[in-house]
Amino acid sequence: MNRVYTDRSPIERRLLAVQEQHSEQARVIAEMRNQDALKTQFLSNISHDLRTPLTAVITHAEILRDGLLGELTDRQRESLSGIIGGGRQLLDMVNEILTYARGAANQLTLVRSAFTVSELLEQVAVMSESLIAKKTHTLDIDIATTLPTLYADRDKVAHVLGNLIGNAIDFTPNGGRIWIMASRRSTAKGDAALIEVGDNGIGIAPEHHDLIFHEFAQVDASASRRHHGTGLGLAIARKFVELHDGEIWVDSALGHGSRFFFTIPIKTPPPAPASGAE
């Protein structure tokens, strides 16, 4: 509501009007922040509530599939495998939403440990073997011998790698090529591990390079899109990389595959406490 100040000078009236505008803007901003906090809390609550029944559905379906409650026909076993696969996909999406909610509430922390990139890549590659074989992809891994042991949050770095490899598998037509390269790189913040995950898949248009790292973003938002998900995977990956004080980016073009890069600064583990120290 605009007020008229007839007993004041033009300058005073203008100043008072500006102050009112600022007060109204501050109120709107505070209300938006409150709504954002409520949305984050809702996402966290609903994710927690969905995980328990979903886990129960998957567990009971696995019990039936494994014949622990009696023999099944091949068609019944195939149907249960579909239930388990769909349930796990839903559970992964719920976990992504929960992780996003924790990040939005600044509840994510790093749990650092020492590990080598080679053992981490081997672990992630083994987890992706079945999906790679299903789509008849080839996977090449190249790790520089100069890359030292990392002191970082192993689970979060594995999550980033898993997301990038999963996207490469999903967005590359059958019989494609996927590669992972790891090397040492000097940056303005010091030396870092540079990891590249590339593919010769469908690629991403340059105008979408920033969009894909935003929360809930979908390059193809149509109801008929072939690739489904929460749109949080790359946003979470960016959050995990930035928690390490690293960077993540993409080099891609439509029809020419994609190359995702991220850096993890090389840090020295703290010295072990001296024996017998109090």
C-alpha positions in Angstrom: 0.0 0.0 0.0 1.4 3.4 -1.0 1.0 6.3 1.4 0.8 10.0 0.7 2.9 12.3 2.9 1.3 15.7 2.3 3.0 17.4 5.3 6.5 16.5 4.2 8.9 17.9 1.6 9.3 16.0 -1.7 12.7 14.6 -0.7 11.3 13.4 2.7 8.4 11.8 0.9 10.7 10.0 -1.5 13.0 8.7 1.3 10.0 7.4 3.3 8.6 5.7 0.2 12.0 4.0 -0.5 12.2 2.9 3.1 8.8 1.3 2.8 9.8 -0.4 -0.4 12.9 -1.8 1.4 10.8 -3.0 4.3 8.4 -4.8 2.0 11.3 -6.4 0.0 12.9 -7.6 3.3 9.5 -9.1 4.4 9.1 -10.9 1.0 12.7 -12.2 1.2 12.2 -13.5 4.7 9.0 -15.2 3.7 10.6 -16.9 0.7 13.5 -18.1 2.9 11.0 -19.5 5.4 9.1 -21.3 2.6 12.4 -22.7 1.3 13.3 -24.0 4.7 9.8 -25.6 5.0 10.3 -27.2 1.6 13.7 -28.6 2.6 12.3 -30.0 5.8 9.3 -31.6 3.9 11.7 -33.3 1.5 13.8 -34.6 4.3 10.8 -35.9 6.2 9.1 -37.5 3.2 12.3 -39.2 2.2 12.8 -40.7 5.6 9.2 -41.9 5.6 9.5 -43.5 2.1 12.7 -45.3 2.7 11.4 -47.7 5.3 8.4 -49.2 3.3 10.5 -49.3 0.1 13.3 -51.2 1.8 10.7 -53.6 3.2 9.1 -54.2 -0.3 12.6 -54.9 -1.7 13.6 -57.2 1.1 10.4 -59.3 1.0 10.6 -59.5 -2.8 14.2 -60.8 -2.5 13.1 -63.4 0.0 10.4 -64.7 -2.5 12.8 -64.5 -5.4 15.4 -66.6 -3.6 12.9 -69.3 -2.9 13.1 -69.0 0.9 9.3 -69.4 1.1 8.9 -72.0 -1.6 9.8 -72.8 -5.2 8.8 -70.3 -7.9 8.2 -70.6 -11.6 10.5 -68.8 -14.0 7.8 -66.2 -14.8 7.2 -65.5 -11.1 11.0 -65.1 -10.5 11.2 -62.7 -13.5 8.3 -60.7 -12.2 9.9 -60.4 -8.7 13.2 -59.3 -10.3 11.2 -56.5 -12.0 9.7 -55.5 -8.6 13.2 -55.5 -7.0 14.7 -53.5 -9.8 12.0 -50.9 -9.8 12.1 -50.7 -6.0 15.9 -50.1 -6.0 15.5 -47.4 -8.6 12.9 -45.7 -6.4 15.1 -46.1 -3.3 18.0 -44.5 -5.2 15.8 -41.5 -6.1 14.6 -41.2 -2.5 18.2 -41.2 -1.3 19.1 -38.5 -3.8 16.2 -36.3 -2.4 17.3 -36.9 1.1 21.0 -36.1 0.3 19.8 -32.9 -1.4 17.7 -31.9 1.6 20.7 -32.4 3.9 22.9 -30.3 1.6 20.3 -27.5 1.5 20.2 -27.5 5.3 24.0 -27.4 5.4 24.1 -30.8 7.2 26.7 -32.4 4.9 30.2 -32.9 6.3 33.3 -34.6 5.1 34.7 -37.8 6.7 38.2 -37.9 5.3 40.4 -41.0 5.0 43.4 -42.0 3.0 42.8 -44.0 -0.2 44.2 -44.4 -3.7 42.3 -43.4 -6.8 43.1 -46.8 -8.4 41.3 -48.8 -5.7 38.4 -46.5 -5.7 38.0 -46.7 -9.5 38.2 -50.5 -9.3 35.4 -50.5 -6.7 33.2 -48.2 -8.8 33.9 -50.2 -12.0 33.0 -53.5 -10.4 29.7 -52.0 -9.2 28.9 -50.8 -12.8 30.0 -54.1 -14.5 26.5 -55.5 -15.0 25.1 -52.3 -16.5 28.1 -51.9 -18.8 27.7 -55.6 -19.9 24.0 -55.2 -20.4 24.5 -52.3 -22.9 27.7 -54.0 -24.4 29.8 -50.9 -23.6 33.6 -51.0 -23.2 35.2 -49.3 -20.2 38.8 -48.0 -20.3 40.6 -46.8 -17.2 43.9 -44.8 -17.3 45.5 -43.7 -14.0 48.7 -41.6 -13.9 51.5 -43.1 -11.8 52.2 -39.7 -10.4 48.9 -39.5 -8.6 49.4 -39.8 -4.9 47.1 -41.1 -2.2 44.1 -38.9 -1.6 43.0 -37.7 1.8 39.3 -37.0 1.2 35.8 -38.3 1.8 35.9 -41.7 0.0 32.2 -42.3 0.0 31.4 -38.9 -1.5 34.1 -39.1 -4.2 32.7 -42.6 -5.0 29.2 -41.1 -5.2 30.4 -38.5 -7.7 32.2 -41.2 -9.8 29.2 -43.5 -9.7 26.9 -40.7 -10.8 29.1 -39.7 -13.8 29.7 -43.3 -14.8 25.9 -44.1 -14.5 25.1 -41.2 -16.7 27.7 -42.2 -19.3 26.2 -45.7 -19.4 22.6 -44.4 -19.6 23.2 -41.7 -22.3 25.4 -43.8 -24.5 23.8 -46.1 -27.1 24.5 -49.8 -26.9 28.1 -50.8 -27.9 29.5 -47.4 -26.9 32.8 -46.5 -25.2 33.3 -45.1 -21.7 36.6 -44.1 -20.2 37.9 -42.8 -16.9 41.2 -40.9 -16.7 42.9 -39.7 -13.5 46.0 -37.5 -13.3 47.6 -34.8 -11.2 47.0 -31.2 -12.0 48.3 -27.9 -10.7 45.6 -25.4 -9.9 45.4 -21.9 -8.3 44.6 -23.6 -5.0 47.5 -26.1 -5.2 47.8 -29.6 -6.7 44.7 -31.7 -7.2 43.6 -35.0 -8.6 41.9 -34.4 -12.0 39.4 -37.1 -12.9 37.7 -37.4 -16.3 34.7 -39.5 -17.1 34.0 -39.6 -20.8 31.7 -41.3 -23.4 30.9 -41.3 -27.1 27.2 -41.0 -26.4 24.5 -38.5 -27.4 26.2 -35.5 -25.9 24.8 -32.2 -24.4 24.2 -28.9 -26.2 26.5 -26.1 -25.0 23.5 -24.0 -23.8 22.6 -26.8 -21.3 26.1 -27.1 -19.7 25.2 -25.0 -16.7 21.6 -26.1 -16.4 22.5 -29.8 -15.8 24.3 -28.9 -12.5 21.2 -27.2 -11.1 18.8 -28.8 -8.7 15.8 -30.6 -10.3 17.1 -29.7 -13.8 16.1 -31.9 -16.8 17.4 -31.1 -20.2 14.4 -33.1 -21.6 11.5 -32.3 -19.3 8.8 -33.8 -21.5 6.6 -36.6 -20.1 7.9 -38.9 -22.9 11.6 -38.5 -22.1 13.6 -41.7 -22.3 15.9 -41.0 -19.3 14.2 -40.5 -15.9 15.4 -39.3 -12.6 15.1 -36.6 -9.9 17.3 -34.2 -11.7 19.5 -34.0 -8.5 22.4 -36.3 -9.4 24.7 -33.7 -10.9 23.7 -31.1 -8.4 24.6 -33.4 -5.6 27.9 -34.3 -7.4 28.7 -30.6 -7.6 27.9 -30.2 -3.9 30.2 -33.0 -2.9 33.1 -31.7 -5.1 32.7 -28.2 -3.8 32.7 -29.5 -0.2 36.2 -30.7 -1.0 37.0 -27.2 -2.4 37.2 -28.7 -5.9 35.5 -28.0 -9.2 33.3 -29.9 -11.7 32.5 -29.1 -15.3 31.6 -30.6 -18.6 32.9 -30.5 -22.2 30.2 -31.8 -24.6 28.3 -31.2 -27.8 25.2 -32.9 -29.3 26.2 -36.1 -31.1 29.8 -36.0 -30.0 29.7 -37.5 -26.5 30.5 -35.9 -23.2 33.6 -35.5 -21.0 32.9 -34.6 -17.3 35.8 -33.4 -15.2 36.2 -32.8 -11.5 39.1 -32.0 -9.2 39.8 -33.1 -5.6 42.6 -31.1 -3.9 45.5 -33.3 -2.7 45.8 -32.9 1.0 48.2 -34.4 3.5 46.7 -36.5 6.3 47.2 -35.1 9.8 50.1 -36.7 11.7 49.2 -39.7 13.9 49.2 -38.9 17.6 52.4 -39.8 19.3 52.5 -43.1 21.1 51.8 -42.7 24.8 50.7 -39.1 24.4 48.1 -37.9 26.9 
